[in-house]
Amino acid sequence: MASNGISKQTATTNAVCPNCGTLLTSLLKSGRCGCPECYRVFGDYLSPILLKRGGRHCGRVPLAVKREEYQNKVRVLEQKIAAAYAAGNTLLVERYSQQLRSLKEDV
């Protein structure tokens, strides 16, 4: 059995994508499709590869989601700063303030 869950015999077939010319053996080695048509042509072979990778989405995150995550991080840090200030812990205030400045610089 090959490391990606597909037998060696299956991997040696001469399947090829009619749209881009990607070979099945090339797809199994790299784990990358050459075009959208590859997903249809090699669909049966891709399932074990995608499951092995954990089934997680690795593409881009929508801008609205990034913005919401950023705003949540800022809000949490501001709350931590306020709580540390109220407790009189200047070391924590400085630490959280630095994290907030760093977060804002990264944007």
N, C-alpha and C positions, 0 to 999 in steps of 0.2 A: 504494500500500500504506500503510495506517495505521501509526503509530509502534509499535503493539503487535503487529504481525505479522498483523493481520486486515484484509481489504480494506474499503474504504469502503462498497462495496455490501453486504457482509455486515453491517456495523455499522448500516446504515439499516433493517434488517428490524425488524418490529414484535413480535419475540419478547418474551413477558412471563411471569414466574413466576406460576403459578396460585395459589400459596400466599400470597405477600407483595406481588405486584404490581410487583416490580422489573422495569424495562425493560432489554432487552439493551444499548441505547445508554447507559443510565445506568451499568450494570455496567462497560462498556468504558471509560467516562470515569473512573470512580472506582476501578475495580479491586476493588470490594468487593461481596460478595453480601449480599442482604437477609435470607436465611434458609437453613437447611440444604437445603431443596428446590431452591434456586438452583443448587447444585452438580450436581444431577441434570439439571435443565432446560437449563442453559447449559454443561454439561460440555465439549462440543466447542469452545466459545469460550474456556473458561478455560485450557486447556492452553498456548496461546502466551503468555498473560499470566503464568502461573506459571513457565514456563520462562525468560521474560525476567527475572524477579526472581531468578533463580539457583536456584530450587527449594529454597530454604532455609526451614526452619521459623521462623516469626517469632512464634509464640505463647508461652505461658508455659512456663517450665522447671520440671519437678517439684521439689518441695522437697528430696527426697533427693539429687538431683543438685547443687542449690545448696549443700546442707550438705557434701557430699563435696568440692566445689570449694573451699569456704571452708576446710575442714580441711586440704586439700592446700596451699593458700596459706600458712596458718599454719605448717604443718610445714616448708615450704621456707624461710620467713623465719627460723624458729627455728634451722634448720641453718646458714643464712648468718650469723646472729648468733654462733653457737658457733664457726664457722670464723674469723670476723673477730676474735673475742675471743682465740682460740688464737694467731692471728697477731699479736696486739697492735695491731691497727688500730682505734683507738677511734673514728675518723671513720666507718668503715663500720658499726661496732657501733651508733653513734647513728643513722645513716641507716636501717638495717634495723629498729631498735627503733621509730623513728618510723613507718615503714611498717606495722609490726605493730600499733602503737597505733591508727593510722588505720583499719586493716582491722577491728579489733575494735570501734571506735566506730561504724562503718557498719552493724554488725549490729543 
